[in-house]
Amino acid sequence: MPRRSYDQYCAVARALDAVGDRWTLLIVRELLGGSRRYTDLHADLPGVSTDMLASRLKDMERDKLLTRRRLAPPAAASVYELTPRGRALLPALTALADWGAPALTERRPTDAVRAHWFAVPLMARLARHFAGGPVRVVDVVLDEGTFHLVLDPPEAPAAPDGPTAPAVRYADGPAPRPDAVLRMDTATCTALAEDRLTLAEALAAGRVVRSGPEERAATRPVPG
């Protein structure tokens, strides 16, 4: 299928030629957390049809935003992952999340939710809170599930078509060895995402409960 274009010699128009279609940026949101199978993407993009998802993935592969890779046996499945060019969309998604966060004032009855959807707006907030400290990997535990953030992963390759960076900014599920675990309800997470509440304020108010190696070390008896 030929690329649809605004046919405007403009950087914004060129960007929208590649990512302006419905579902494209939400697919990027999912793949920023690492490689995903088609079935995983479909499960975490409620409302998208199988035909639409397949079409968008083909478009994004054509535009070098993602690649498809076959897993070695016994998995025998294909996964999709972002190219460095696709990963470079993170600041754009962060800006969109900041702009859209005030609209999260009330959850509508028809709204789906996944825990890791809060990862993009929380990245900058948590990175700011933990700046200069030893915490790099943070588990965030909500009633809807758990995801983890990597606050300062190694830089991605500079080449636009180079291999996908090995580190991820966030991923669904708990990290193998988190430096800190933050437990909170969805309302608190929303307030943090909107920047109406800082993590320090939430911890002080008891709305976020923190645990992790530092806390366990602090409570361990000192050898005599």
N, C-alpha and C positions, 0 to 999 in steps of 0.2 A: 504494500500500500504506500503511495507516495506521501511524503511529509506534507502536512498542512502548515501553511505559513501565513503570517500577517503581511508578508512582503513589505516590511518596513526596515530601513537601515538604521536600527535603533537597538541598543543593548537590551533594553527591557523587552522589546518585541521579540528579539532573538531568544531570550531566556524563556519567554512564554511559548514560543514555537515548540520548545522541548518539554516544558513542564507545566504548561497551562491547561492541559486537558484534565477533566475530572478523574480523580483517583490517583493521578501520577505522584503528587507530593505525599499522599498518604502511604503509597507503596515505598517511597523513599524513607518516610518515617519508620516503617517496619524494618527495612533493611539496614538502617543505621545501627540497629541492634545486632547485626551479624547476619550470616547466611540463613536463608529460610527456604523451606520446600514450598511448592505451589499450594499444597493443602494447608500448610501453616498460614500462609498469606491469606488464603480464602477465609480461614477461620477467624482471623483477626482483622478482617475488613468486612464486617457485617454490612450487607446491603449491596455488595458488588456481585454482579453475575459472573458465572464462570467464563462466558464469552468475552465480557468486558475486561476481566482480569487478564486473560490470555492475550488479548489485543494490546493492552497497555504494556505488558511485559515485553512483547515483541517490539513495540515502539521504543521502549526504553533501552532495549538491547541494541536496536539499530542506531540510536542516538548516543551510544556508548556511555549510558548512565549506569548500566548494570551488565553483568555477565552471568552466564549459566554454566554450572560446573557439575559434572557427573561424579558422585561419590563412589569410592572404591567398594567392592564387595566386602561384607555381605549386605551393605545398605542398598546398593543398586538403585539409587534415587538421584534425581537432579536437584540442585539447590541454586538459588539466585543470590547474588551478592553485588554490592555496589562497587563500581570502579572509583578511583580517586576523584574523578570528575563528579560522580554521584555523591560521594561523601562531602565534597565541597559545598553541597547545598545545606549543610547543617546550620551555618549562620542565618541563611534565609528562613529555614524552618523555625529557628529560635526567635527571629524577629516576628514572624507570623504568630508564634505562640504567645509572645509578649503582647502583641496587638489584640489577639483574640481572647486572652485570659479573662478580661472583664466581662465577657459574655457568658462565663461559667457561673453566673450568680445563682441560677436555679437549674437543676437537672430535670429535663423533661421526661415524662413517662416512656417516651419512645427512644430515649437516648441509651445506646449501648455504652459500656465502659470496659476498658482493660487497664490494669494497673500500670503497665509500661507506657501508656499514652501520656502519663505525667512526666516521663523522663526528660523530654526536651526542655520544657519550661523550668524544671528543677535543676538542670545542669549548672547554669550560671549561678543560681542562688547558693547551691551547696559548695560549688568551687570557691565562691566568695567567703563563705563561712569557714571553710577548712584551709584557706590560703596560707601557705607558709608552714603548715603542720605536716605530720607524718601520714595523715589520712589520705589515701588515694582511691580506695575502692569502698563503696558504700552500698549496703543493702537497704532498700526501702520496702517496708512491709505494710501492706494495706489489707483491708478485708477482702478486696477483689483479687489479691495475689501479691507476688513479690517480684521486684526487678532490682538490678544493681547498676550503679554508675561508676565509670572509670573517669576520674576527674582530670587527670593529666596524662593521657596515653602518649606514646612516642609519636613523633610527627609522621604523617602519611608520606609516601613517595611523591616527589614533585612531578614526575611525568604524568600527563593526563590519562594515559592509557596503560600505566604501569600496574603491577599487582596490587590487589586489595591490601590495605594496611592490616597487620595482624591484630592490633589492639582495637577494641571497640569502645565507643563512648558509653553505651549502655546495652543491656541485654535483659531479656525476660528471664525470670527465675533468680535464685540467690547465687552470689559469687562463691567459688570454692573456698576462698580465704578472705572474707571482707575485713577491712580495718575498723569498720563501725557498722552497726545495724540500727536503723531508725524505724520505729514502729509508730504509726499514726493512723487516724481515720481519714476517710476521703475528704471530709470538709476541711480538715487541717491541711491536707496536701493541696487542696484547691486554693486555700488562702496563701500558702507558700508560693504556689505557681503564679498567683496574681500579684505577688509582692505586697500583699496587705499585712503579712506577718513574716517576720524573720525567723530563721531557725533558732537563734538564740532566745527570742521571745517565746517561741513554742516550747522549747526545752524548759525554760524557766516556769512556764505556766503548766507544765505537765501534759501538754497536748501531744508532745513527741517524747517517746521513751527511747533513750540511747543505750546500747550495750555494745560490747566489743572487747578486743584484747586489752585496750588501755584501762577500761573499767575493771576487768578481771585482775589485771596486774595491780591496780590501785588497792584492791581489797584483799590481796594475798598477804598473809602474815610475813613480816620481815624476819629473816633468820636471825637467831640470837647469837 
